[in-house]
Amino acid sequence: MPASTKQIISFGPTPASPYSVAVQAGGFIYLSGTLAGDLDSESASEAGIATETRRTLERMREVLHAAGSSLDDVVAVMVYLTSAADFQAMNQAYRAFWPGDPPTRTTVITTLVVPDARIEISMVAVPRGAERVIVLPQGWKPSANPYSYAIRSGGTLFLSGLVSRRGADNTFVQGDVRVQTRTIMENAGQLLEAAGLTFRDVVSARVYLTSASDFTAMNEVYREFFPDAPPARATVQSGLAGPEAVVEMTFVASSATRQAIGAPPPGIPISPAIRSGRHLYVSGMLGNTPATAGDVAAQTRETLAKIGRTLADAGASPADVVEGLVYLTDAAAFGTMNGEYRAFFGADFPARATVVTPLVAGDALVEIMVTAVVGESAPSDSRA
């Protein structure tokens, strides 16, 4: 098995939890979920969301500088807010850091593991000077909010979180989860086409539902667009920034040679993992079984064991994982999850964000999604 090629970016004190502040591999820099940190004499409640947003982005700017990058090189941002009421104030503070050509962005409403925090942000960036191209379909208006709908770097395309809006005029398309899912997928298709890609090139997806009861209906429409070898995916229940939206989806696509790893579970249109060139995108994994019921440590161990088997099937190992996303249903389980997570990775931890939100599987306590970069490259472009 080839040696891992990831580089840990050291910045500031070593985190107490098992994650790295940032990891560079495969042409991208992955920044962990970041909080505002020390607010000096201000309490979190006194500081407000604008200050927390500004402090968080200032910290991330310093990490990017240490990694040979900058905020201008960011291609994808994930924002976790604890209150939808903070969305506009967050946007105002956020916009100041990207007056033009902002990165793609997804914003959802969750609970954070730090009780007083209002916002957590994670990022993906490219090294300074690397390709970063804004993609906008003909006839679409740029978003009124500070994000780009899609950004391409090399053969990889990052899409913002999409809700049920028309690209041409940004008006909301009303309807149930089937209507909204179809609108999202049609918009995603236009973005992919503008980048010279199709749904066959989508390698990873994250789906956010406001109600777990919409899971089956969402899948019925989603499956139409991915009839074979669907992308890796995680689906959770969360709040959304807009009150009319019941589903939001974000995607990563790639022109590299694409290989599905493992068989889709019965009735659910996801692949356990997709290998695309050197990148391996692993679906959100669960460890809920009759034997692990109600036991977060046992569920975390089983989840990580499944991830380990999937990595091995793709010729990778835990050492190759560069980014992790952990969903917990209870913040009190954070320490227990960390113990199992630390034992699995051992050292050179991936970048990671951890948030608290309900899962679609009602008896599941933890879901983990990872991205790895494998040392030995596959053919770089299926169109060559």
N, C-alpha and C positions, 0 to 999 in steps of 0.2 A: 504494500500500500504506500503511495507517495507521501512524503512528509508534508505537514501542514505548511501553508505559505502565508498564514495570517500574521500580522504585526500588531502587537498590543501598543496602543498609544498611551503613554504614561503622562498624567497631568494631575497635579495636586496630590492630596493624601490618597492612599490606596483605599478603595471603598470597603466598608465593613462587610457588606453582602457580596455574594459570589457573582460579580459582574465586572467587566472592564469599562472604564470611562468611554473608551472608543477603540475600535478595531479597524485596521485597514487590510483589505484583501480583495483580489479580483477586480481591481480598478475602482473600488468604492471605499468610502470611509463611513462606518456605522457608529453613530453616537447613541449611548444609552439614554433611557428616559432620565431627564434632568429636571430638578426642582430649583426654585429661586435660592435655596440655601440660606445662609445667614442674612437676616434682614436688619442686622445691627440693632439699633434701639427700637425699631418698629416691630410690633407684633404683626402676625400675618393678617389679622382682621383690620389693623390700622393701615397696613401697606396697601391693600386693595389689589384687584386683579391686574391693573395696569402696571403697578410696580413689580408684582410677581412675574408678569410676562417679560418685562424689560430686564429684570435681573436674570431670569432664566436664559434669555437669548444672549445676554452679555457673557454669561458663563460659557455657553456653547460656542460663542465666537472665539473665546480664548482657547478652547479645546481644538477647534478647527485650525487656528493659527499654529498650534503646536504640532498638528498633523500635516502641515503644509497645504492648508486649504483655507477657505474663508466662507462667510455667509453667502457671498455671490456665487459660490460653487455648490450650494445645496440643491439637490434635485427633488427630495421628498421629505415632508415633515408630517409627523403624527402628533396631534394636540389632544390631550385628555383634559377636559374641564370638569369640575365638580358641579357646575351650575350653568344651565343654558342662559340664565340671565346675565352671565358674564361675557357672553359671546361678542357683543359689539364693542365693549370696552377692551377686551382682549385684542380684537381686530385693529382697533385704533393704535394700540401700543405696538402691535406686531408689524403693522404697515410701515412704521418708521424705519425698520431694519431692511426692508426691501421696497424702496420707492419705485423700482421698475423690475420687470421680469422675475417675479417671486417664484419660489419653488412650488411644486405640487403640494397639496395639503389635504389631510383628512382630520376632521374635528368631531369627536364624540364625547358624550357625557357619561362619566364613570365616577366611582369612588377611588381615591388614591390610598396607598398604604400608609402615607404620612398624614395623620389626621387633620392638621391645620392647613395643609397645602391646598391651593385652588387650581393649580395647573401643573401638568407634567408634559414635557416635549421630548420626542426622540427625532432623529434625523438620519438621512443618508446624503452624503456629499461625494463629489469627485475631487481628486487632487487639483490644485490650482493649475489652470491652463488646459485642463481636459475638456473634451467636447461637452457642451450643454446647450441643447437646442429646444426652444419653445415650440410646441406643436399646437396649432389651432386650425380646425377645419374651416374650409371656405364658407363664408356666411355666418360663422359663429362670432358673437361678441365676446371680448375678454370678460372674465368674471368681475363682478362688481366688488367682490371681496378680494383680499390680498393673496391670491394663489393663481397659479397657471393650471389649466386643465390637464396638460400633459407635457412632459419633458423627456427628450431622448438624449442619451449619452452612449455613443457607440451603437451597439446593437440592442441596448436595453431601453425600454420605454416605461416610465413611471406615470401612472394616472392618479389624479386627485380622487378623493372620495366623491362619488357621483350620487346625486339624488334625482328625483323625478322632475327635472327641469328641461325645457327646450333650449338647445344650444344657441339658436338664432336670436332669441329675445329674453332668455333667462326666466320666462314665466313658468310657474309651477303646474305640472300636469296632475290633476287630482285623480284619486282612485284608490282602490284597495291594493294590497301588496302585489297582486299579479300585474295590475296596471303599472304600478310604480317600478317593479322589477323590469318589465318589458321596456319602459322608457329608459331606464338606466342602461340596459344592455344595448339598446339601439344607439344611445349616445356613445357608449364605449366603442361600438363598432365604427362609428364615424371617426373617433379619435384614433383608433387603430389604423383605419384606412388612410388617414392623413399622414401617418407615420410609415406607410408602406407595409403594414402588418395586418393580420386577421385574428379572429378568435382562436385559431389553431396555434398562434404564437403566445397566447397568454399562459404564464407559468405559475402565477400565484395570485390569490384573491383573499380579501378579507371582507366579510359581510357582517353588517350590524343591523339587527332587527330590534324594533321597539317592543315587540311581543314574540315570545318563543312559539306561540300558537300559529304564527305565520310561516314557520319553517318549511312545512310541507308544500304550501302553496308557492312560496318563493322558489323552492327547488323545481317545481313543475315547469315554471317558465325558464329558469336558469338552465335546466337540462337541454332545452331546445337549442341553445347557443353552444353547448359543449357536449355533443352527442357521443364523442369518443375521447378517451384519454383526457378527462377534464383537468383543470389546473389544481395544484395544491390549494387548500382553502381552510380557513378557520371562520366559524360563524358563532357569534355570541349575541346576547341581548344587551342593549345599551340605550341610553337616551341619545337623541340627535339634536343638533342645534336649531333646526327648523321645526316648528310645531306641526306642520302638515306632513312631514316625511315619516314613513313607517319603515323604510329600509335605506341603507347607504352601502355602497360597494366601492372598493378600491382595488386596482389591478396592477400587476407588473407583467410586461410582455418582453419577449426576446426573439431576435432573429436567429439565434444560435441553434444548432441541432438539438432537438427536443426529444427526451426519452421519459416516458412514464415509468415510475418505479412502483411495483405492486399493483394489486387489483383494487378497483373502487369497491367500497363497502356496499352491500346490497341496498338498492333504492336511493343512494345518496350520490350525487354527481361530483365526486372529488377523487383525485388520485392521492395515495399516501404521500407521494413525492414526485416532483418533476426535476430531472436533471437537464440543464440547458447550458451547454458548454462546460465551463468550470463551476458554474453555480448550481447548487442543489437546494430546491425549495421544498420544505417538508410541511405537510398539513398540520393543523392543530390536532394534537393527540390527546386522548383521554385515557384514564386508567380506572374507570368505574366498572367494577365487576361485583358479583355477589360477595366475593371474598374480601373486597376492599371497601364495602359500603360504609360510609360515615368516617372513614379513616384517611385523612389528607396525606399522611406520610406514605401509607400503602398505595394510595392513588398516584402520588407523585412518582414513587419508585416504578410502578407499572407503566405510567406515561413515559418516563425516561427510558425504560427498557424497550418500549415500542419504538421510540425515536432511535435508540441505539441499533436495533435490528434494521430499521429502514435505512439508516446511514450506511450500515454494512452492506446491505443489498445494492447500494449505489456506489460502492467502493470508497466510502468515506468513513470517518470516525468522529467521536466527540471533539477531538482536537481541531477538526476542520470547521466547526460551527463558529460563525462570526456574529450572528445576531439571534437573539431570542425574545419571544414575547410570551409572557406568562399572564394568564387570566385566573384570578382566584375569586371564589364566591364569598370569602370571609377574610378580612384583613388580619384577623387574629391568627390565621394559618400561615402568615408570611414567614415567620421564623422556622416553623416545621418544614415548609416547602424548601426554604433555603438550605436546610441541612441535607436534604436528599439531593438537591440540585448541585451543591458543592461536592458531594461524594461522587456524583456522576461525572462532572467535568474535571475535578481534581485541581487544575491550574489553568492559566491562560484562558480565563473565562471569556465567553462572548460578551459583546454589548447586550444590554437587556432593558426592557421596560416591563414593569409589573403593575397591573391595575386590578381593581376589584369590580366585578360585574357578574350578573347571572349568566349561567351557561344554558345552552339549548337543551342539553341532556340534564334533566332535573335532578338526578342523583349524582352528577359529577361535581367535584369540588375544585378541580384544577384542570386547565387546558394549556398546553405548551406548543408553540409553533416556532420553528427555527429555520435559519438559512445557513448553508455551509458553502465554502469555496474549496473545491478539491484541487490538489496540487497538479495533477496531470490533466492537461487540457484535452477536451474533445474537439472535433472540428468546429470552427468558430462561427460558421454562417451556413445555414441550410440553403441559402440562395446562391452560394458561390458556384 
